[in-house]
Protein backbone atom coordinates (compact mmCIF):
# COMPACT_ATOMS: atom_id res chain seq x y z
CA UNK A 1 0.00 0.00 0.00
CA UNK A 2 2.80 2.42 0.89
CA UNK A 3 4.44 1.80 -2.48
CA UNK A 4 1.19 2.70 -4.27
CA UNK A 5 0.88 5.93 -2.29
CA UNK A 6 4.48 6.92 -3.02
CA UNK A 7 3.92 6.20 -6.71
CA UNK A 8 0.82 8.41 -6.72
CA UNK A 9 2.68 11.20 -4.91
CA UNK A 10 5.40 11.17 -7.58
CA UNK A 11 2.78 11.26 -10.30
CA UNK A 12 0.79 14.18 -8.91
CA UNK A 13 3.48 16.21 -7.14
CA UNK A 14 5.92 18.10 -9.26
CA UNK A 15 8.57 20.68 -8.57
CA UNK A 16 6.18 23.52 -9.47
CA UNK A 17 4.59 23.57 -6.01
CA UNK A 18 7.01 26.33 -4.99
CA UNK A 19 5.85 28.41 -7.97
CA UNK A 20 2.23 28.01 -6.86
CA UNK A 21 3.01 28.94 -3.26
CA UNK A 22 4.96 32.00 -4.38
CA UNK A 23 2.02 33.10 -6.53
CA UNK A 24 -0.32 32.72 -3.53
CA UNK A 25 2.12 34.77 -1.47
CA UNK A 26 2.20 37.49 -4.16
CA UNK A 27 -1.60 37.61 -4.27
CA UNK A 28 -1.78 37.81 -0.47
CA UNK A 29 0.71 40.70 -0.39
CA UNK A 30 -1.33 42.54 -3.04
CA UNK A 31 -4.48 42.08 -0.96
CA UNK A 32 -2.68 43.43 2.11
CA UNK A 33 -1.52 46.52 0.22
CA UNK A 34 -5.16 47.22 -0.63
CA UNK A 35 -6.12 47.03 3.04
CA UNK A 36 -7.61 43.54 3.02
CA UNK A 37 -6.54 40.52 5.06
CA UNK A 38 -3.65 38.72 3.42
CA UNK A 39 -5.07 35.70 1.60
CA UNK A 40 -4.22 34.46 -1.88
CA UNK A 41 -5.17 31.28 -3.73
CA UNK A 42 -4.50 29.52 -7.00
CA UNK A 43 -6.35 26.65 -8.65
CA UNK A 44 -4.00 24.28 -10.46
CA UNK A 45 -4.95 21.62 -13.00
CA UNK A 46 -2.40 19.38 -14.67
CA UNK A 47 0.41 21.69 -13.67
CA UNK A 48 -1.21 24.89 -14.93
CA UNK A 49 -2.69 27.72 -12.91
CA UNK A 50 -6.24 27.96 -14.21
CA UNK A 51 -7.58 30.48 -11.67
CA UNK A 52 -6.23 32.84 -9.04
CA UNK A 53 -7.76 35.11 -6.44
CA UNK A 54 -6.83 37.40 -3.60
CA UNK A 55 -8.87 38.39 -0.59
CA UNK A 56 -11.31 41.21 -1.29
CA UNK A 57 -13.50 40.90 1.78
CA UNK A 58 -14.15 44.30 3.34
CA UNK A 59 -15.70 43.48 6.69
CA UNK A 60 -16.36 47.13 7.51
CA UNK A 61 -18.41 47.85 4.38
CA UNK A 62 -19.69 44.37 3.47
CA UNK A 63 -18.21 41.78 1.19
CA UNK A 64 -16.83 42.78 -2.22
CA UNK A 65 -15.68 40.47 -5.01
CA UNK A 66 -13.28 41.64 -7.70
CA UNK A 67 -12.27 39.32 -10.54
N, C-alpha and C positions, 0 to 999 in steps of 0.2 A: 504494500500500500504506500509506504513512504517513497519508494522509487517512482511510483505513478505520480505522486504529488510533486516531487522534484522535477520530473519531466514536464509536467504542466506548468510549473513555475518558470522553467527555462523558455517554454513556448510563448507564454503570455507576458513575461517581464522582459524588457529590453533596457538598454542603457539610456534611453530617452527619458526615464522617469525624472532625472535631475532637470531636464529642460522643462518638463511640465510643472514641477515644483517651483522653479524660478519664474515661470510665467504667472503662476498663482501669486507668488510673492510680489511681482511687479503690479499685478491688478490690485492687490491689497494695499500697496503703498499709494497707488493712484486714488483709491477710495479714501484713504486717510487724508491725503492732501485736499480732498474736496470736503472734508469735515465729517465723513461717515466712519463707522467702525471699519477696521481693517480686515476685510474678508475678500478673497478672490477664489475663483474656481475655473477649472477647464474640464471639458468633456472630451475624452479621447476614444477614438475608435480605430482599430487596426494601425496604431502608431501615429495617427493624425489628430490634431486638435480640431474638433468639428464645432465646438462652441466654447465661449468664454464669457465670464461675467464678473463684475465686481459689486460689492455691497453698495446699494443706493437707498437703503432704508433710512428715512429721516424720522426718528421717533418723536421729535418735537412737533413736526407739521404733518404727520401721517406718512404712510408708505409711498414711495415713488419708485417707479421702474424705468430705467433708461436702457435701451438696447443699442 
